[in-house]
Protein backbone atom coordinates (compact mmCIF):
# COMPACT_ATOMS: atom_id res chain seq x y z
CA UNK A 1 0.00 0.00 0.00
CA UNK A 2 1.30 3.44 -0.84
CA UNK A 3 1.92 5.49 2.29
CA UNK A 4 0.80 8.66 0.49
CA UNK A 5 -2.57 7.27 -0.56
CA UNK A 6 -4.20 10.18 1.30
CA UNK A 7 -2.42 12.70 -0.93
CA UNK A 8 -3.19 10.68 -4.06
CA UNK A 9 -6.86 10.50 -3.15
CA UNK A 10 -7.21 14.23 -2.52
CA UNK A 11 -5.33 15.08 -5.71
CA UNK A 12 -7.53 12.75 -7.78
CA UNK A 13 -10.72 14.17 -6.30
CA UNK A 14 -9.62 17.75 -6.95
CA UNK A 15 -8.59 16.93 -10.54
CA UNK A 16 -12.05 15.48 -11.21
CA UNK A 17 -13.48 18.97 -10.63
CA UNK A 18 -17.25 19.16 -11.11
CA UNK A 19 -17.65 15.46 -11.95
CA UNK A 20 -19.80 13.70 -9.33
CA UNK A 21 -17.75 11.75 -6.78
CA UNK A 22 -20.70 10.98 -4.51
CA UNK A 23 -24.47 10.82 -5.03
CA UNK A 24 -26.43 10.36 -1.80
CA UNK A 25 -30.03 9.08 -1.79
CA UNK A 26 -30.34 8.63 1.96
CA UNK A 27 -32.56 11.69 2.47
CA UNK A 28 -35.66 13.19 0.91
CA UNK A 29 -33.71 14.74 -1.96
CA UNK A 30 -30.67 13.53 -3.91
CA UNK A 31 -27.43 15.13 -2.71
CA UNK A 32 -24.44 15.31 -5.06
CA UNK A 33 -20.85 16.10 -4.11
CA UNK A 34 -18.43 16.73 -6.93
CA UNK A 35 -14.85 15.56 -6.62
CA UNK A 36 -13.80 19.10 -5.74
CA UNK A 37 -16.49 19.47 -3.08
CA UNK A 38 -15.78 16.07 -1.50
CA UNK A 39 -12.07 16.89 -1.38
CA UNK A 40 -12.93 20.24 0.18
CA UNK A 41 -14.94 18.58 2.96
CA UNK A 42 -12.10 16.14 3.66
CA UNK A 43 -9.45 18.88 3.64
CA UNK A 44 -11.46 21.07 6.01
CA UNK A 45 -12.01 18.07 8.30
CA UNK A 46 -8.30 17.21 8.28
CA UNK A 47 -7.56 20.80 9.28
CA UNK A 48 -10.14 20.73 12.05
CA UNK A 49 -8.94 17.40 13.47
CA UNK A 50 -5.32 18.51 13.31
CA UNK A 51 -5.60 22.14 14.44
CA UNK A 52 -8.47 22.04 16.93
CA UNK A 53 -8.15 18.51 18.32
CA UNK A 54 -4.39 17.93 17.81
CA UNK A 55 -5.09 14.49 16.36
CA UNK A 56 -1.90 12.50 15.86
CA UNK A 57 -1.02 9.22 14.12
CA UNK A 58 -2.13 6.26 16.21
CA UNK A 59 -4.84 8.18 18.08
CA UNK A 60 -8.15 6.36 18.40
CA UNK A 61 -11.21 7.79 16.65
CA UNK A 62 -14.69 6.30 17.04
CA UNK A 63 -17.42 7.29 14.56
CA UNK A 64 -20.65 6.43 16.37
CA UNK A 65 -23.03 7.60 13.68
CA UNK A 66 -25.72 6.27 11.35
CA UNK A 67 -24.62 5.79 7.76
CA UNK A 68 -24.17 9.16 6.05
CA UNK A 69 -21.71 10.78 3.67
CA UNK A 70 -20.50 12.93 6.57
CA UNK A 71 -19.41 9.76 8.37
CA UNK A 72 -17.44 8.79 5.24
CA UNK A 73 -15.77 12.22 5.17
CA UNK A 74 -14.75 11.90 8.83
CA UNK A 75 -13.34 8.41 8.27
CA UNK A 76 -11.24 9.47 5.27
CA UNK A 77 -9.93 12.53 7.12
CA UNK A 78 -9.01 10.53 10.24
CA UNK A 79 -7.24 7.84 8.21
CA UNK A 80 -5.43 10.61 6.32
CA UNK A 81 -3.97 11.74 9.65
CA UNK A 82 -2.90 8.21 10.59
CA UNK A 83 -5.61 7.59 13.19
CA UNK A 84 -7.00 4.21 14.20
CA UNK A 85 -10.68 4.44 13.27
CA UNK A 86 -13.58 2.38 14.60
CA UNK A 87 -16.85 2.83 12.71
CA UNK A 88 -20.12 2.09 14.52
CA UNK A 89 -23.64 2.20 13.11
CA UNK A 90 -25.04 4.67 15.65
CA UNK A 91 -26.38 1.83 17.80
CA UNK A 92 -23.07 0.37 18.98
CA UNK A 93 -22.69 -2.29 16.26
CA UNK A 94 -19.53 -2.62 14.24
CA UNK A 95 -19.12 -1.58 10.61
CA UNK A 96 -16.10 -3.20 9.00
CA UNK A 97 -14.16 -1.01 6.59
CA UNK A 98 -13.16 -4.12 4.63
CA UNK A 99 -15.25 -5.79 1.96
CA UNK A 100 -15.43 -9.07 3.91
CA UNK A 101 -16.09 -9.04 7.62
CA UNK A 102 -14.04 -11.52 9.63
CA UNK A 103 -15.65 -14.42 11.44
CA UNK A 104 -14.48 -12.92 14.71
CA UNK A 105 -16.37 -9.66 14.08
CA UNK A 106 -19.54 -10.34 12.07
CA UNK A 107 -21.70 -7.48 10.81
CA UNK A 108 -24.01 -6.14 13.48
CA UNK A 109 -21.99 -7.57 16.35
CA UNK A 110 -21.14 -5.41 19.36
CA UNK A 111 -17.92 -3.65 18.47
CA UNK A 112 -14.65 -3.74 20.37
CA UNK A 113 -14.62 -0.03 21.13
CA UNK A 114 -11.38 1.50 22.42
CA UNK A 115 -11.47 2.48 26.08
CA UNK A 116 -11.46 6.26 26.53
CA UNK A 117 -11.03 7.03 22.82
CA UNK A 118 -9.16 10.15 21.82
CA UNK A 119 -12.06 11.37 19.64
CA UNK A 120 -15.70 10.36 19.33
CA UNK A 121 -17.96 11.75 16.60
CA UNK A 122 -21.62 11.09 17.32
CA UNK A 123 -25.21 12.28 17.15
CA UNK A 124 -25.69 10.95 20.71
CA UNK A 125 -23.61 13.32 22.85
CA UNK A 126 -25.14 12.06 26.10
CA UNK A 127 -24.11 8.42 25.54
CA UNK A 128 -21.53 6.79 27.84
CA UNK A 129 -19.20 6.40 24.86
CA UNK A 130 -19.40 10.11 24.05
CA UNK A 131 -18.74 11.04 27.67
CA UNK A 132 -15.65 8.79 27.77
CA UNK A 133 -13.94 10.63 24.91
CA UNK A 134 -11.11 13.07 25.28
CA UNK A 135 -12.60 15.15 22.45
CA UNK A 136 -16.25 15.04 21.34
CA UNK A 137 -17.55 15.98 17.90
CA UNK A 138 -21.33 16.29 17.64
CA UNK A 139 -23.23 16.27 14.37
CA UNK A 140 -26.48 15.13 12.82
CA UNK A 141 -26.66 12.77 9.81
CA UNK A 142 -28.45 15.43 7.77
CA UNK A 143 -26.85 16.99 4.69
CA UNK A 144 -27.92 20.63 4.78
CA UNK A 145 -28.06 21.40 8.50
CA UNK A 146 -25.71 24.31 9.34
CA UNK A 147 -25.18 23.27 12.97
CA UNK A 148 -26.19 20.73 15.60
CA UNK A 149 -29.79 21.41 16.59
CA UNK A 150 -29.79 19.69 19.98
CA UNK A 151 -28.14 20.44 23.30
CA UNK A 152 -24.38 20.70 22.92
CA UNK A 153 -22.50 19.53 26.04
CA UNK A 154 -19.84 21.75 27.53
CA UNK A 155 -16.51 21.52 25.66
CA UNK A 156 -18.07 19.51 22.81
CA UNK A 157 -17.43 20.60 19.21
CA UNK A 158 -20.27 21.38 16.82
CA UNK A 159 -18.51 19.70 13.91
CA UNK A 160 -20.42 21.15 10.96
CA UNK A 161 -20.32 24.69 12.31
CA UNK A 162 -16.61 24.56 13.16
CA UNK A 163 -15.34 22.66 10.15
CA UNK A 164 -16.78 25.18 7.69
CA UNK A 165 -14.45 27.84 9.10
CA UNK A 166 -11.30 25.91 8.21
CA UNK A 167 -9.23 26.68 5.09
CA UNK A 168 -10.00 25.11 1.73
CA UNK A 169 -6.31 24.38 1.17
CA UNK A 170 -4.44 21.58 2.91
CA UNK A 171 -2.13 23.09 5.52
CA UNK A 172 -0.91 19.84 7.07
CA UNK A 173 1.94 17.51 6.09
CA UNK A 174 0.09 14.22 6.02
CA UNK A 175 1.52 11.11 7.69
CA UNK A 176 1.15 7.61 6.27
CA UNK A 177 -2.40 6.55 5.42
CA UNK A 178 -3.77 4.27 8.15
CA UNK A 179 -6.96 3.12 6.46
CA UNK A 180 -7.98 0.16 4.31
CA UNK A 181 -6.05 -0.91 1.23
CA UNK A 182 -7.78 -0.16 -2.09
CA UNK A 183 -8.83 -3.01 -4.31
CA UNK A 184 -6.49 -3.56 -7.22
CA UNK A 185 -7.83 -3.40 -10.75
CA UNK A 186 -6.60 -2.81 -14.26
CA UNK A 187 -7.07 0.77 -15.50
CA UNK A 188 -10.12 0.94 -17.76
CA UNK A 189 -10.43 3.24 -20.73
CA UNK A 190 -13.49 5.36 -21.25
CA UNK A 191 -16.07 6.43 -18.68
CA UNK A 192 -14.86 6.53 -15.05
CA UNK A 193 -16.44 3.83 -12.86
CA UNK A 194 -19.61 4.51 -10.86
CA UNK A 195 -20.11 2.14 -7.94
CA UNK A 196 -23.41 1.44 -6.15
CA UNK A 197 -22.54 0.87 -2.49
CA UNK A 198 -24.43 -0.11 0.67
CA UNK A 199 -25.05 2.60 3.23
CA UNK A 200 -22.32 5.28 2.98
CA UNK A 201 -19.49 3.08 1.72
CA UNK A 202 -17.69 2.80 5.07
CA UNK A 203 -18.27 -0.96 4.98
CA UNK A 204 -16.88 -1.26 1.43
CA UNK A 205 -13.82 0.95 1.61
CA UNK A 206 -11.42 -1.10 -0.57
CA UNK A 207 -13.91 -0.88 -3.45
CA UNK A 208 -14.79 2.76 -2.70
CA UNK A 209 -11.12 3.78 -2.70
CA UNK A 210 -10.47 1.92 -5.95
CA UNK A 211 -13.26 3.81 -7.68
CA UNK A 212 -12.40 7.23 -6.27
CA UNK A 213 -8.70 6.80 -7.11
CA UNK A 214 -9.75 5.95 -10.68
CA UNK A 215 -11.57 9.28 -10.95
CA UNK A 216 -15.00 7.71 -10.58
CA UNK A 217 -17.75 8.05 -8.01
CA UNK A 218 -20.07 6.21 -5.66
CA UNK A 219 -23.86 6.11 -5.44
CA UNK A 220 -25.43 5.28 -2.08
CA UNK A 221 -27.14 3.89 -0.12
CA UNK A 222 -27.91 1.07 -2.51
CA UNK A 223 -31.10 0.12 -0.63
CA UNK A 224 -32.60 3.52 -1.46
CA UNK A 225 -31.61 3.63 -5.15
CA UNK A 226 -34.11 2.36 -7.72
CA UNK A 227 -33.11 0.59 -10.93
CA UNK A 228 -34.09 3.70 -12.88
CA UNK A 229 -31.97 5.92 -10.64
CA UNK A 230 -29.01 3.55 -10.94
CA UNK A 231 -29.35 3.73 -14.71
CA UNK A 232 -29.57 7.53 -14.63
CA UNK A 233 -26.41 7.59 -12.48
CA UNK A 234 -24.61 5.43 -15.07
CA UNK A 235 -23.69 2.86 -12.42
CA UNK A 236 -21.05 0.44 -13.68
CA UNK A 237 -20.80 -1.94 -10.72
CA UNK A 238 -21.99 -2.86 -7.24
CA UNK A 239 -19.97 -3.26 -4.05
N, C-alpha and C positions, 0 to 999 in steps of 0.2 A: 504494500500500500504506500502510495506517495505521502510523505509527511506534510506536503503543502497542498493537500487536497482542498483545504478550506480556501486558500487563495485561488486555486484553479476554479472552484465552484463559483466564487463571487465574480471572477473575471468573465466566466462563461455566461452567467446570468446578465451581467451588465452589457456584454457584447450583443446579447439577443434583443436588447432594446425593448421596443413595444410588443414583441411577440409574446403571446400568453405562456407563462411558466406554470401558472396554477389557476384552475377554474374550480370554484367551491360552490357546491349545491346543497350545503348543509343548513341553509337558512331559507327564508321565504323567497329571496331573490338570488339569482346567480351573482357571484362575486368573482371578478377576474383580477389577477395580479400579473402584470407583465414581468419579464425577466428583470428589467430595471427596478421596478417597484419591489419585487421580492428581495432583490439584493439590497435595496435601500432599507427595508425592514430589518434584515439580518445585520447589516452594518450598524444601524442605530442601536440594535439590541446588543451587539458586541461592545459598542462604546459604553452603553449603560452598565452592562455587567462588569466591564473592566474598570470604568471610572468611578461609578457610584458604589459598587459592591466589592471592588478589589478582588474579583474572581481570578484564581490562579490555576494553572494546570494541576490536575489531581483532585481539585475540590469536588465535593459531591453536590449535585443538583438534582432535585426531585421535581418533576412536572406532574402535579396532581390535578389534572384537568381533563374534562371531556374532550373528545376528538375535535380539533379545530385547526385551521391553518395557522393561528397564532401559536399553538402548541408546537407545530412543526418549526416555525421561525425560532422559537426559544431553544428547541433542541439543536438545530443547526448552529446557532450562535454559541451555545454552551460547548458543543463539541469543537467548534472553531477555536475556542480558548483552552482546549485541552481538559475540560471537565469530565468527570465521571457522571453520566446522566442516567437516571432511573425514570422511566415514563410510566405513569399510572393512568387509569381511565376515569379518574374523578370519583371513583368509588373504592379505591384501594387495591384494585386488581392490576396485575402486571400487563404491560404492553411490550412485547419483545421488538427490538429494532431490527432483528434479523428476519429473513423471509420464513425460516422454519424455526418454530419454538422448540426448545429442548424438552426432553421427557421430564427433566427435573423441574421445569418451570412452565407448565402448560398454560395456554391462554386462559385468562379469567381467574387464575390462581392468585391467592394472596401474595403480594410481592415482598421480596426481601428488601425492605426499605432501610437505607443507612440510618444509624442512630445519630440524632442531632445533626442533620444535614446542614451543609454550609448555606445552601439556598433552597427554598421551596417556592414554586410558582403555583398558585391555586386560585380557585373561585370560592374556596371554603376557608376563609381566614381564621375562623374560630375552631378549626379542627385541631386535635392533639398534634398531628404531624406539623401543621403550620406553626403552632406555638413552640415546637421543638427546634425550629430553624434559627440559624444565626441571622439570616436575612430573609425577609418575606416579600415576595412579589404577588400582588393581588390583581386579578383581571377577570373579566367575564368572557366566555366563549361566544362573543357577538362581534361581528365584523366592524360595524360603523359606530360603536359607542366611543365617545371621546374620553371617558374616564370610568372608574369603577363606581357603580351607582349605590352600593351598599355601605355599611359602616366600615370604615378603614381603621384597623387597630393602630395604636400608637407605634411609631417607628416603622410601620409597614410602607412599602412603596406601591403607589398606584402606577402599575407598569405602563399602561397605554399613555397616560398623561405625561409621565416622565420621559419615556423613550422618544417621544416625538420631538423633544427639545434637543436631542443629541445630533451631532453633525452627520451630514450625508456622506462624508468621505471617511474612509477607514483611517483612524489615527493610532492604531495599535499594531505592533509587530506580532504577528500571530505565531503561536507555538505549533507543535505538531498536532495534526488532527487526531482526536481521540474517539471518533465515532465509528460506525460500521464501515466495512469495506464495500465499495461499489461492485455490483455484478460486472463481469467482463463480457464484452460483446464485440463483434466485428463492426467497424464503422460502416454505416449504411448511407448510400447516396440518396439524394432526393429529399423528401419532406422529413423534417425532424420528428422523432417519435413522440406520440401522445399516449400516456399510460393511464388507464382507469385503475384507481387504487381504493382499497377499503379505508374507511374512516379518513384520517388526514395524511396517511402515508407513513406515520411514525412506526407502524408495524411492518413496513415493507421497504425499509430504508435502502438496502442494497440495490433494489430495482429503481427506486426513486432517484438515487444518486446517479445511477447509470444514465437515466433519461435526461436529467438536468444537465449533467456534464456533456451530453451529446447535443445540447442546445434545444432539447425538447421541453415537454411540459407534462403535468399531471392533472387528472380530472378526478374529483372526489367530492363526497364519499360515494363509492360505487353503488351502495344500496339505495341512494336517492337519485341516481341518474338513469333515465329511461333509455331504451334502445334508440329512440329518435334523437335524444340529446347527445348520446354517445356518437352517433353518426354525424350530427352537426359539429361536434367537437373534433371530428376527424381522428378518433381514437384508433391507435394502431396495435394496442395490446392491453392485457390485463395482468395486474400483479396477483 
